[in-house]
Amino acid sequence: MRSLNSKIFFIGNSSNISGGAEKYFQLLFSDFKNYLLSSKIPNHYSLVFLNLFPISIFIRALFAKNSLFIFNVSVLFQFVPLLLIASIFRKNTAILPHVVASPSLMNPRFLLIRRFLYHLNSFLPSNIICISSGNRQQLSSLPFVSTDKFITIYNYVNIQPRKFSRISDLSFPLSIALIGRLQNRQKGQYDLIKANLEFFRNSDLVLSLYGDGPDYKDLKKLIIKSCLTKKVVLHGHVSTNNIFMSDFFSIVLCYSYWEGLPLNLLEAYSYCKIVIGRDIPGVREIVYPPFMFSSDQHLRDLLLSLPDLLMDNSIYMGYLSFVNCVLSRYCKSNAMSDLMNYVASNGFA
């Protein structure tokens, strides 16, 4: 049994642009802290959230006895020195990956760096927190990653669970939202517009893009140059609560190539929006199969046929059943229980 001064440190990213991974990590910390306060399970430790900078605070935390460190990092690439330092101090550590890899590090020029860091992970004592089955599958495919270190704590939304019983009324022309940080072209917003210029120009679709980031200016220039300002609206950074409470759209689109499990799709379900997404491991398990696409042509065909699909009663009822299963699986109570089990396995409960 751990002593009363045992601590669990959640060590987050200091980025000013918070994406789903950062948001999930902060939710995990605050919700787990509240869970412990309200739980009847006896515990003998406290939770502390630390930004990674200044490093001096992290160094001081290393001297805390009986401590567990959970890092929010990009997969195996960020803050390896800090993990090594924590290992030297014989600390229990875990990392929560953002996605499969930083898109910039997927560049072939970084092949040797990737191989080195993957190999290094085999020697680090850190557990790897997988936020979905698809995320676990992606990580398992990477060379040198030790799968025996995997633990699964599903992503979730901090919304009161409710039964999904209706779909937001479809408006015509179809209104679609893309939500996410505008950083790295591989996230999709820029490529979506560039690859489908003629389609958007000639269709009645209206797109609302929510998010901010390094690609915002380039995306704005592309929209203006393509004469799509009436079809594609950039809203910048907006709180997701405010986004989903609006009636500007009825469909949420996930175009991104790199996802562990998009938090905004789960939030969209909770607000009875229709969700369509790319057929990739991190999205596949939470998107209804008829509403997945594998190419731009497939996406265009899906958008054009979507009203007819929803008129099909078997597809409509299948969609409702699928969403209810997703919301019951990716929920806060499951995540709290899984995290509690992990903490207990490290002798902290």
Protein Blocks (a to p, Z undefined) as FASTA:
>chain_A
ZZfkbccdddddfbfbdcfklmmmmmmmmmmmmmmmmpmbdcfbdcddddfbdfklmmmm
mmpghiaddddddehkgoklmmmmmmmnopacddddfblbdfklmpmklmmmmmmmmmmm
mmpcbdcddfbfklmmmmmmpghiafklpccddddddddcdddfbdcddddddddddedd
dehjknommmmmmmmmmmmmmmmbdcddededjklmmmmmmmmmnopmmmpccebjadfk
lmmmpckbfbdcdfbfbdfbdfklmmmmmnopacdddddfklmmmgcfklgcfbfklmmm
mmmmmmmmmmpmklmmmmmmmmmmmmmmmcfklmmmmmmmmmmmnopZZ
